[in-house]
């Protein structure tokens, strides 16, 4: 794949990044007009979670939001029940029944809005260090303007998220665009890797280490006047970034 084709692909990705955000914005309205239906339900062992966003609903119908409010990440919820629903838009989703320790805040929330960590200091450090890694990438037109906005507005709640929504994009979202055209830019991938090195399971850590070595090899063999070495570096850093993105998302 030559450099021109890759630039076109990057532009299309940037375009879809914005389009998906607009297209999915109307889904809450659908839930208000038609009730969700329960497909199956089960009891859960009491499990502690922290919400990374979303809303609580008073019932599995998803027609009414709870008047109670909660703080993302900082609130502790305990899940005891789970239901698989067919939503008003026809899509299926799993919701958990949760409540806080006092029991005065409770309701049904989408499973994807719950994570098990509340380590705010770690999240803050990861975002700060990631900004430094990201600054090593070259500017890439519309894609750069979108990712710059996502990085500025990144919250602790969405630190490790993968999302097409700019306002909910996390480090994992941006890592999918970590590919390099030259050795200088490839340092961004290596810097991002160093932030999370050793924090995943053994299989993932081993895969990342192998891909890191492939990136270092591509850097050592790079020649500016050789389009083949340009492709080798792009492929190595792109694979590295995608694997790291998937791994980082598991931290949520």
PALUM-679089 format. One record per atom (N, C-alpha, C, CB): z, y, x; residue in one letter. Coordinates in steps of 0.001 Angstrom, whole numbers, padded with zeros to 6 digits, always signed. Glycine has a CB too. Layout:
BEGIN
ZYXA/...
This chain:
BEGIN
+000000-001198+000862X/+000000+000000+000000X/+000000+001240+000892X/+001246+000010-000972X/-001024+002110+000750X/-001086+003272+001634X/-000198+004409+001131X/-002528+003756+001765X/-000058+005402+001958X/+000881+006496+001678X/+000509+007266+000428X/+000943+007445+002853X/-000786+007475+000196X/-001230+008239-000978X/-000857+007512-002274X/-002759+008476-000922X/-001080+006192-002300X/-000743+005410-003493X/+000753+005460-003755X/-001206+003951-003339X/+001539+005375-002703X/+002998+005406-002854X/+003476+006747-003390X/+003677+005112-001520X/+002827+007816-002984X/+003182+009138-003494X/+002905+009239-004982X/+002417+010225-002745X/+001801+008644-005422X/+001473+008641-006850X/+002522+007871-007616X/+000079+008036-007099X/+002946+006713-007075X/+003980+005903-007730X/+005276+006683-007848X/+004221+004597-006957X/+005634+007394-006777X/+006862+008194-006791X/+006807+009255-007884X/+007088+008858-005424X/+005622+009861-008051X/+005467+010873-009094X/+005624+010282-010472X/+004122+011548-008980X/+005079+009092-010678X/+005195+008421-011979X/+006641+008064-012266X/+004320+007156-012023X/+007370+007625-011228X/+008788+007314-011407X/+009551+008554-011813X/+009384+006722-010127X/+009242+009669-011171X/+009909+010933-011497X/+009636+011327-012940X/+009448+012051-010546X/+008387+011143-013372X/+008016+011492-014734X/+008770+010635-015729X/+006515+011340-014937X/+008830+009320-015467X/+009523+008427-016400X/+011003+008716-016417X/+009282+006966-016034X/+011539+009194-015289X/+012963+009527-015191X/+013339+010554-016249X/+013305+010060-013785X/+012444+011523-016466X/+012712+012547-017469X/+012392+012095-018874X/+011935+013781-017158X/+011306+011326-019038X/+010866+010894-020363X/+011883+009987-021023X/+009533+010184-020268X/+012434+009031-020253X/+013395+008100-020832X/+014628+008832-021331X/+013791+007037-019813X/+015040+009864-020599X/+016215+010628-021009X/+016017+011245-022381X/+016526+011714-019989X/+014813+011759-022642X/+014537+012398-023927X/+014401+011370-025030X/+013273+013243-023844X/+013708+010260-024720X/+013397+009269-025745X/+014621+008578-026287X/+012459+008252-025201X/+015666+008404-025472X/+016843+007676-025922X/+017912+008577-026524X/+017426+006909-024779X/+017682+009868-026512X/+018708+010795-026962X/+018990+010711-028452X/+018312+012185-026614X/+018062+010180-029228X/+018228+010168-030676X/+018948+008942-031205X/+016901+010267-031326X/+019315+007954-030340X/+019904+006717-030817X/+021211+006877-031581X/+020128+005827-029677X/+022132+007818-031209X/+023354+007961-031981X/+023102+008296-033455X/+024214+009023-031363X/+022053+009056-033730X/+021767+009456-035106X/+021432+008247-035970X/+020614+010461-035140X/+020780+007239-035369X/+020417+006052-036120X/+021659+005310-036589X/+019540+005135-035277X/+022688+005277-035701X/+023899+004551-036036X/+024628+005176-037223X/+024817+004496-034834X/+024413+006467-037486X/+025087+007151-038580X/+024452+006831-039931X/+025072+008648-038344X/+023217+006456-039946X/+022511+006247-041199X/+022524+004788-041665X/+021093+006716-041056X/+022771+003864-040757X/+022768+002454-041123X/+023831+001715-040312X/+021368+001827-040894X/+024574+000848-040973X/+025667+000155-040307X/+025164-000960-039401X/+026626-000408-041332X/+025876-001174-038304X/+025576-002291-037416X/+026099-003575-038057X/+026205-002072-035998X/+025503-004701-037673X/+025917-005989-038235X/+026485-006877-037137X/+024730-006692-038935X/+027565-007597-037472X/+028211-008485-036511X/+027432-009793-036404X/+029677-008758-036918X/+027064-010152-035185X/+026370-011415-034934X/+027374-012505-034576X/+025329-011252-033806X/+028326-012139-033730X/+029384-013073-033337X/+030576-012292-032808X/+028873-014080-032269X/+031714-012949-032765X/+032920-012285-032252X/+033799-013292-031544X/+033704-011599-033393X/+034674-012796-030671X/+035584-013685-029963X/+036804-012899-029467X/+034859-014375-028781X/+037882-013653-029204X/+039085-013043-028660X/+038949-012981-027143X/+040361-013838-029079X/+039560-011967-026546X/+039538-011810-025096X/+040957-011867-024546X/+038857-010484-024698X/+041083-012395-023353X/+042370-012281-022659X/+042570-010795-022397X/+042410-013136-021305X/+043747-010290-022622X/+044011-008866-022475X/+043565-008386-021100X/+045501-008566-022690X/+042582-007498-021089X/+041975-007043-019834X/+042002-005527-019730X/+040534-007547-019721X/+042391-005030-018558X/+042500-003584-018339X/+041165-002994-017905X/+043574-003281-017285X/+040808-001892-018548X/+039572-001185-018211X/+039822+000314-018164X/+038460-001510-019227X/+038848+001021-017571X/+038838+002480-017584X/+037476+002922-018105X/+039129+003077-016153X/+037434+003808-019095X/+036159+004231-019673X/+035389+005164-018748X/+036393+004913-021005X/+034081+004928-018617X/+033257+005827-017805X/+032393+006730-018672X/+032374+005024-016855X/+032695+006761-019969X/+031942+007605-020892X/+031947+007001-022278X/+030505+007800-020404X/+031057+007476-023150X/+030914+006892-024473X/+031897+007408-025509X/+031051+005436-024374X/+031884+006752-026666X/+032744+007133-027783X/+033408+005900-028379X/+031938+007884-028860X/+034528+006117-029022X/+035208+005054-029751X/+034763+005100-031209X/+036757+005192-029635X/+034526+003943-031796X/+034174+003860-033216X/+035313+003188-033969X/+032839+003079-033423X/+035500+003598-035191X/+036625+003088-035983X/+036414+001661-036462X/+036862+003981-037172X/+035177+001202-036521X/+034887-000167-036960X/+033621-000670-036293X/+034746-000237-038495X/+033349-001946-036470X/+032146-002543-035881X/+030868-002100-036591X/+032248-004058-035917X/+030999-001358-037666X/+029812-000819-038341X/+029165+000291-037512X/+030184-000286-039737X/+029960+000913-036646X/+029505+002009-035781X/+028980+003211-036573X/+028419+001507-034845X/+029540+003422-037748X/+029103+004550-038572X/+030031+005754-038460X/+029004+004124-040016X/+031213+005549-037899X/+032184+006639-037813X/+032904+006609-036470X/+033201+006551-038965X/+032885+007748-035787X/+033580+007852-034507X/+035059+008164-034721X/+032931+008932-033628X/+035872+007666-033839X/+037307+007932-033905X/+037578+009399-033572X/+038084+007002-032938X/+038525+010032-034279X/+038871+011426-033979X/+039680+011546-032685X/+039660+012033-035142X/+040149+010429-032176X/+040944+010428-030948X/+040041+010632-029731X/+041736+009107-030814X/+040536+011342-028764X/+039782+011578-027529X/+040473+010906-026348X/+039626+013093-027266X/+039709+010667-025296X/+040264+010051-024088X/+039612+010672-022865X/+040056+008510-024095X/+040246+010507-021722X/+039724+011050-020477X/+038986+009942-019718X/+040871+011653-019610X/+037744+010214-019341X/+036978+009213-018610X/+037659+008888-017280X/+035538+009703-018371X/+037611+007632-016916X/+038198+007070-015706X/+039728+007092-015732X/+037698+007828-014496X/+040337+008226-016052X/+041791+008344-015984X/+042516+007565-017084X/+042181+009794-016060X/+041893+007394-018242X/+042521+006660-019340X/+042490+005156-019048X/+041806+006969-020685X/+043586+004482-019398X/+043640+003030-019260X/+043552+002398-020640X/+044938+002583-018530X/+042571+001543-020824X/+042387+000813-022075X/+042622-000677-021835X/+040969+001058-022655X/+043064-001363-022910X/+043235-002805-022855X/+042345-003426-023926X/+044734-003211-023054X/+041420-004284-023492X/+040491-004938-024419X/+041057-006284-024852X/+039094-005121-023768X/+040986-006580-026155X/+041504-007842-026681X/+040499-008596-027550X/+042751-007581-027478X/+039439-007918-027976X/+038429-008546-028824X/+037031-008096-028413X/+038684-008214-030306X/+036066-008949-028706X/+034677-008653-028374X/+033774-009054-029533X/+034254-009382-027078X/+032760-008224-029798X/+031771-008571-030822X/+030369-008304-030295X/+032021-007773-032126X/+029448-009161-030702X/+028047-008920-030408X/+027434-008368-031684X/+027308-010228-029915X/+026814-007201-031589X/+026296-006501-032765X/+024783-006342-032728X/+026944-005142-032884X/+024212-006256-033922X/+022834-005810-034058X/+022932-004395-034575X/+021976-006744-035018X/+022557-003438-033743X/+022727-002025-034073X/+021664-001541-035052X/+022685-001183-032808X/+021847-000320-035523X/+020929+000261-036504X/+019502+000359-035971X/+021417+001639-036918X/+019368+000480-034651X/+018029+000583-034064X/+017415-000787-033760X/+018087+001408-032789X/+018114-001854-034183X/+017595-003200-033989X/+017999-003855-032679X/+016130-003170-034072X/+018565-003075-031760X/+018965-003624-030467X/+020329-004305-030567X/+019000-002516-029400X/+020540-005278-029710X/+021804-005999-029678X/+022678-005480-028545X/+021563-007507-029523X/+023974-005431-028793X/+024895-004914-027785X/+026279-005510-028006X/+024953-003366-027829X/+027048-005581-026952X/+028411-006100-027022X/+029406-004950-026999X/+028687-007076-025862X/+030315-004957-027951X/+031360-003931-028043X/+032735-004583-027906X/+031256-003152-029388X/+033664-003856-027272X/+035031-004328-027115X/+035977-003496-027975X/+035457-004274-025638X/+036983-004175-028519X/+038048-003436-029201X/+039094-003117-028145X/+038669-004260-030411X/+039397-001838-027983X/+040340-001407-026951X/+041400-000476-027529X/+039598-000710-025807X/+042509-000404-026830X/+043538+000577-027176X/+044332+000910-025928X/+044475+000046-028302X/+044944+002096-025941X/+045750+002490-024793X/+047131+001850-024886X/+045868+004030-024708X/+047982+002082-023885X/+049296+001440-023835X/+050154+001812-025025X/+050011+001811-022558X/+050098+003077-025461X/+050883+003529-026613X/+050326+003009-027928X/+050936+005042-026647X/+049063+002695-027947X/+048435+002199-029155X/+047954+003295-030095X/+049382+001321-029872X/+048079+004550-029672X/+047676+005656-030545X/+046198+006030-030386X/+048539+006872-030263X/+045533+005440-029393X/+044090+005626-029226X/+043463+004238-029216X/+043746+006429-027902X/+042623+003960-030176X/+042026+002633-030246X/+040688+002687-030974X/+042975+001651-030947X/+039912+001645-030816X/+038619+001575-031480X/+037660+000664-030742X/+038019+002955-031610X/+036415+000704-031163X/+035367-000130-030582X/+034474+000707-029670X/+034528-000801-031689X/+034199+000177-028481X/+033399+000901-027501X/+032428-000065-026823X/+034307+001596-026451X/+031247+000438-026502X/+030248-000396-025848X/+030779-000895-024502X/+028929+000387-025655X/+030558-002164-024231X/+031030-002811-022997X/+030582-002061-021745X/+030528-004251-022936X/+029370-001507-021787X/+028829-000804-020623X/+029565+000471-020266X/+027404-000483-020858X/+030410+000956-021181X/+031177+002172-020906X/+032554+001861-020325X/+031329+002991-022179X/+032772+000618-019916X/+034066+000233-019370X/+033913-000287-017947X/+034732-000825-020255X/+034797+000117-017064X/+034814-000422-015715X/+036251-000697-015303X/+034134+000546-014722X/+036425-001526-014294X/+037767-001987-013943X/+038456-001156-012865X/+037697-003400-013493X/+037745-000229-012267X/+038373+000567-011213X/+038652+001995-011653X/+037498+000578-009984X/+039747+002542-011158X/+040063+003952-011433X/+040365+004680-010124X/+041270+004070-012412X/+039878+004127-009011X/+040145+004702-007698X/+039331+005979-007505X/+039825+003686-006586X/+039902+007069-007958X/+039187+008341-007920X/+038955+008834-006494X/+039953+009385-008702X/+039919+008587-005598X/+039783+009042-004216X/+038597+008351-003542X/+041082+008772-003425X/+038434+007045-003799X/+037332+006305-003208X/+035993+006802-003743X/+037489+004812-003480X/+035934+007014-005053X/+034705+007508-005669X/+034326+008879-005109X/+034865+007585-007195X/+035317+009745-004988X/+035073+011088-004475X/+034550+011034-003039X/+036357+011928-004543X/+035145+010169-002228X/+034724+010019-000840X/+033301+009468-000758X/+035693+009100-000085X/+032997+008494-001612X/+031660+007894-001604X/+030588+008915-001979X/+031607+006703-002566X/+030869+009730-002978X/+029908+010750-003401X/+029696+011772-002281X/+030395+011456-004692X/+030791+012206-001663X/+030696+013196-000576X/+029864+012655+000583X/+032104+013587-000075X/+030131+011442+000991X/+029399+010853+002113X/+027939+010567+001736X/+030088+009557+002576X/+027721+010201+000479X/+026361+009913+000040X/+025501+011176+000058X/+026373+009302-001365X/+026083+012307-000273X/+025338+013565-000222X/+024826+013822+001189X/+026217+014738-000692X/+025645+013467+002193X/+025222+013633+003576X/+024055+012727+003914X/+026376+013360+004515X/+024099+011482+003426X/+023009+010536+003663X/+021738+010992+002962X/+023401+009132+003187X/+021894+011457+001740X/+020752+011894+000941X/+020037+013081+001561X/+021202+012246-000456X/+020772+013937+002241X/+020192+015141+002849X/+019198+014803+003960X/+021299+016031+003406X/+019213+013568+004437X/+018303+013167+005510X/+016903+012832+005002X/+018872+011974+006245X/+016762+012672+003675X/+015453+012378+003099X/+014595+013635+003047X/+015604+011779+001694X/+013290+013465+003153X/+012387+014597+003057X/+012195+014990+001595X/+011035+014270+003712X/+011810+016221+001351X/+011567+016681-000011X/+010327+016015-000577X/+011419+018205-000052X/+010409+015596-001855X/+009304+014867-002467X/+008959+015420-003845X/+009645+013388-002573X/+008581+016641-003920X/+008104+017239-005162X/+009048+017109-006337X/+006820+016638-005525X/+008489+016696-007493X/+009267+016607-008722X/+010419+015621-008600X/+008373+016208-009873X/+010196+014521-007898X/+011252+013542-007727X/+012465+014170-007057X/+010751+012355-006915X/+012225+015018-006057X/+013328+015653-005339X/+014113+016582-006258X/+012801+016430-004128X/+013417+017345-007110X/+014115+018285-007984X/+014995+017550-008996X/+013107+019180-008714X/+014519+016404-009476X/+015299+015616-010423X/+016515+014997-009758X/+014437+014530-011044X/+016318+014413-008576X/+017435+013777-007903X/+018437+014794-007370X/+016932+012912-006775X/+017958+015966-006966X/+018877+017032-006554X/+019801+017399-007702X/+018098+018275-006075X/+019253+017512-008899X/+020038+017856-010083X/+021050+016747-010384X/+019112+018091-011304X/+020594+015497-010291X/+021477+014363-010556X/+022642+014339-009571X/+020694+013044-010481X/+022353+014643-008316X/+023399+014626-007296X/+024402+015754-007513X/+022783+014735-005903X/+023910+016927-007895X/+024807+018057-008155X/+025748+017766-009329X/+023990+019329-008441X/+025208+017084-010340X/+025976+016868-011568X/+026659+015501-011623X/+025071+017019-012760X/+026599+014749-010543X/+027204+013430-010527X/+028714+013526-010737X/+026891+012716-009210X/+029231+012714-011637X/+030660+012727-011934X/+031340+011490-011367X/+030893+012813-013446X/+032646+011531-011268X/+033404+010380-010792X/+033210+009198-011737X/+034901+010729-010662X/+033083+009491-013028X/+032920+008433-014024X/+031621+007661-013815X/+032954+009024-015430X/+030572+008349-013363X/+029268+007721-013204X/+028900+007518-011729X/+028205+008561-013890X/+029898+007504-010852X/+029643+007455-009414X/+028736+006307-008981X/+030939+007350-008686X/+028899+005129-009582X/+028138+003962-009142X/+027097+003518-010179X/+029089+002812-008841X/+026828+004367-011126X/+025977+004002-012248X/+024492+003933-011894X/+026177+004979-013358X/+023765+003095-012670X/+022304+003094-012640X/+021857+003551-014014X/+021709+001670-012269X/+021148+004661-014083X/+020739+005203-015370X/+019464+006013-015235X/+021847+006063-015964X/+018673+006047-016313X/+017483+006889-016354X/+017837+008318-016763X/+016448+006302-017322X/+019074+008525-017220X/+019517+009849-017636X/+019987+010631-016411X/+020649+009748-018695X/+019456+011804-016208X/+019846+012616-015054X/+021342+012890-015061X/+019070+013936-015041X/+021905+013170-016256X/+023323+013527-016321X/+024248+012314-016226X/+023603+014273-017603X/+023683+011111-016142X/+024516+009916-015999X/+024113+009100-014770X/+024418+009049-017258X/+023268+009676-013951X/+022815+008977-012746X/+023932+008936-011719X/+021564+009657-012152X/+024059+007801-011051X/+025053+007655-010005X/+024394+007359-008671X/+026042+006557-010359X/+025197+006990-007696X/+024675+006686-006368X/+023650+005560-006446X/+025817+006305-005411X/+023950+004547-007262X/+023021+003418-007388X/+021655+003871-007898X/+023601+002356-008327X/+021644+004813-008846X/+020383+005335-009369X/+019539+005943-008257X/+020646+006377-010458X/+020161+006766-007437X/+019430+007485-006392X/+019021+006585-005227X/+020272+008627-005874X/+019776+005514-005008X/+019432+004594-003925X/+018106+003881-004170X/+020535+003571-003747X/+017679+003807-005428X/+016395+003166-005724X/+015226+003975-005166X/+016230+002983-007236X/+015487+005208-004754X/+014447+006051-004167X/+014625+006238-002665X/+014433+007400-004846X/+015438+005391-002040X/+015680+005501-000601X/+014650+004692+000188X/+017103+005026-000258X/+013472+005268+000363X/+012449+004675+001219X/+012029+005740+002218X/+011220+004148+000384X/+011534+005294+003356X/+011245+006241+004444X/+009812+006144+004937X/+012190+006005+005603X/+009279+007312+005323X/+007938+007382+005908X/+008011+007435+007432X/+007181+008609+005372X/+009172+007756+007976X/+009296+007892+009429X/+010722+007548+009860X/+008922+009331+009883X/+010961+007292+011145X/+012275+006895+011643X/+013393+007896+011322X/+012200+006699+013123X/+013073+009185+011377X/+014085+010195+011085X/+014605+010047+009662X/+013517+011600+011294X/+013681+009835+008735X/+014057+009686+007334X/+014765+008354+007079X/+012821+009799+006446X/+014448+007340+007877X/+015059+006018+007714X/+016561+006056+007970X/+014401+005014+008654X/+017014+007081+008677X/+018448+007221+008945X/+019250+007387+007650X/+018698+008418+009870X/+018589+007864+006588X/+019264+008030+005305X/+019724+006674+004774X/+018334+008723+004286X/+018844+005666+004881X/+019181+004322+004417X/+020341+003743+005218X/+017962+003401+004516X/+020300+003927+006515X/+021354+003395+007374X/+022688+004091+007117X/+020963+003542+008842X/+022633+005393+006873X/+023857+006155+006590X/+024461+005720+005255X/+023562+007676+006573X/+023605+005478+004255X/+024084+005030+002942X/+024714+003648+003063X/+022926+005006+001910X/+024084+002795+003847X/+024619+001441+004051X/+026016+001490+004671X/+023672+000619+004950X/+026212+002363+005644X/+027505+002462+006332X/+028640+002876+005397X/+027406+003455+007475X/+028312+003567+004319X/+029336+003976+003348X/+029940+002752+002664X/+028735+004937+002290X/+029098+001772+002384X/+029522+000625+001569X/+029578-000692+002337X/+028594+000470+000404X/+029367-000649+003621X/+029333-001846+004449X/+030570-002724+004246X/+029210-001456+005911X/+030337-004003+003944X/+031432-004966+003814X/+032183-004951+002500X/+032386-004739+004882X/+031741-004181+001526X/+032493-004049+000268X/+031989-004954-000859X/+032442-002620-000195X/+031073-005858-000545X/+030516-006730-001574X/+030835-008194-001257X/+028988-006521-001694X/+030316-009097-002073X/+030590-010508-001799X/+029833-010953-000539X/+030190-011392-003018X/+030195-012126-000025X/+029654-012598+001246X/+028133-012707+001226X/+030256-013940+001595X/+027574-013195+000122X/+026131-013368+000016X/+025407-012026+000082X/+025780-014091-001281X/+025933-011039-000661X/+025312-009714-000676X/+025455-009021+000670X/+025928-008849-001775X/+026640-009126+001272X/+026854-008516+002594X/+025882-009078+003623X/+028299-008743+003064X/+025655-010402+003556X/+024744-011048+004503X/+023306-010582+004280X/+024831-012579+004374X/+022912-010460+003027X/+021551-010009+002706X/+021327-008582+003185X/+021291-010104+001190X/+022316-007726+002966X/+022202-006333+003400X/+022123-006227+004919X/+023386-005520+002884X/+022909-007040+005608X/+022888-007018+007070X/+021512-007447+007591X/+023991-007940+007640X/+020926-008459+006960X/+019600-008937+007349X/+018555-007844+007125X/+019226-010210+006555X/+018658-007138+005984X/+017698-006075+005689X/+017911-004869+006602X/+017810-005649+004223X/+019147-004624+006986X/+019410-003537+007941X/+018693-003818+009259X/+020939-003368+008182X/+018753-005070+009705X/+018087-005452+010958X/+016576-005277+010836X/+018426-006914+011331X/+016042-005549+009643X/+014602-005374+009417X/+014223-003897+009515X/+014194-005940+008036X/+015102-003025+009009X/+014869-001581+009090X/+014903-001127+010550X/+015925-000807+008256X/+015894-001599+011296X/+016001-001222+012710X/+014785-001704+013501X/+017291-001797+013323X/+014285-002888+013157X/+013089-003413+013828X/+011873-002546+013512X/+012826-004876+013403X/+011749-002158+012221X/+010623-001316+011806X/+010675+000046+012494X/+010622-001136+010280X/+011888+000556+012700X/+012053+001837+013392X/+011616+001711+014851X/+013523+002317+013311X/+012034+000629+015501X/+011722+000435+016920X/+010227+000223+017162X/+012501-000754+017465X/+009528-000324+016164X/+008095-000606+016310X/+007215+000486+015708X/+007762-001933+015661X/+007839+001530+015181X/+007082+002593+014508X/+006244+003411+015491X/+008035+003518+013752X/+005021+003684+015073X/+004141+004582+015824X/+003470+005511+014824X/+003074+003784+016665X/+003577+006805+015035X/+003094+007796+014077X/+001606+007692+013800X/+003406+009166+014571X/+000821+007160+014768X/-000621+007070+014582X/-001062+005692+014074X/-001324+007385+015887X/-000082+004883+013643X/-000386+003534+013174X/+000063+003390+011721X/+000302+002467+014071X/-000904+003340+010776X/-000561+003238+009365X/+000137+001923+009033X/-001806+003384+008521X/-000099+000891+009844X/+000566-000387+009611X/+002058-000282+009818X/-000002-001452+010519X/+002468+000418+010871X/+003902+000567+011132X/+004538+001474+010090X/+004143+001127+012546X/+003743+002416+009551X/+004202+003289+008474X/+004541+002449+007246X/+003127+004353+008128X/+003677+001500+006905X/+003909+000614+005764X/+005105-000298+006001X/+002667-000224+005481X/+005225-000814+007210X/+006340-001706+007538X/+007678-000995+007337X/+006218-002210+008990X/+007747+000253+007765X/+008980+001018+007626X/+009269+001315+006160X/+008895+002322+008424X/+008219+001692+005406X/+008396+001974+003977X/+008901+000732+003241X/+007068+002461+003352X/+008301-000407+003489X/+008687-001642+002818X/+010115-002050+003162X/+007727-002758+003188X/+010471-001935+004434X/+011808-002337+004880X/+012890-001459+004256X/+011899-002272+006409X/+012676-000139+004264X/+013683+000770+003712X/+013721+000702+002187X/+013405+002205+004162X/+012577+000477+001560X/+012546+000368+000104X/+013315-000869-000357X/+011093+000315-000403X/+013089-002016+000282X/+013816-003244-000060X/+015315-003069+000181X/+013281-004436+000763X/+015640-002424+001281X/+017039-002175+001652X/+017725-001317+000590X/+017123-001483+003038X/+017044-000253+000165X/+017609+000653-000824X/+017814-000008-002174X/+016726+001853-000982X/+016867-000836-002608X/+016978-001509-003899X/+018124-002520-003915X/+015666-002205-004239X/+018274-003263-002822X/+019380-004222-002730X/+020719-003502-002724X/+019242-005090-001469X/+020796-002413-001972X/+022046-001660-001893X/+022375-001033-003251X/+021953-000567-000802X/+021355-000565-003973X/+021573+000018-005295X/+022196-000999-006245X/+020255+000540-005871X/+021636-002191-006260X/+022160-003260-007121X/+023593-003609-006757X/+021280-004508-007021X/+023878-003637-005458X/+025221-003974-004999X/+026239-002885-005368X/+025215-004193-003488X/+025852-001634-005159X/+026747-000514-005463X/+027085-000473-006953X/+026108+000818-005031X/+026120-000813-007763X/+026350-000804-009221X/+027454-001778-009630X/+025055-001154-009964X/+027665-002841-008849X/+028705-003820-009180X/+030114-003244-008957X/+028518-005095-008336X/+030214-002109-008261X/+031515-001492-008026X/+032059-000797-009261X/+031421-000508-006894X/+031186-000569-010260X/+031591+000133-011484X/+032531-000708-012321X/+030370+000514-012309X/
